[in-house]
Amino acid sequence: MSHAHLLSLCTCPDQPSAERLAEALVAEGLAACVNILPGAISVYTWEGRTERDTELVLLIKTTAARFDELQRRIVALHPYDVPEVIATPISHGLPAYLDWVSACTTH
């Protein structure tokens, strides 16, 4: 199976920003589906200090062809200066589901 499909991850500081971002990505055809998972505790270094925050994790299903646009849109809409935008290839999946992801992200 090709790596045409991606699972992208992004964290958000609160429910309203997570929902705004998820809805925009789906409405604009950059993602087929975005799951919002609450309750993540993130420990990270920022500006020389160790920080600890509660965040929400977005699981974004998209295609490799749309990733650059998706990344640009997240950066434009996100409240963080440097949002987490990473992706990993989906190596296996239900073919009908992956076809649906492709159909939703084709413009």
Secondary structure as UniProt FT lines:
FT   STRAND          5..12
FT   HELIX           15..27
FT   TURN            28..29
FT   STRAND          33..46
FT   TURN            47..48
FT   STRAND          49..63
FT   HELIX           64..66
FT   HELIX           67..77
FT   STRAND          86..89
FT   HELIX           95..104
//
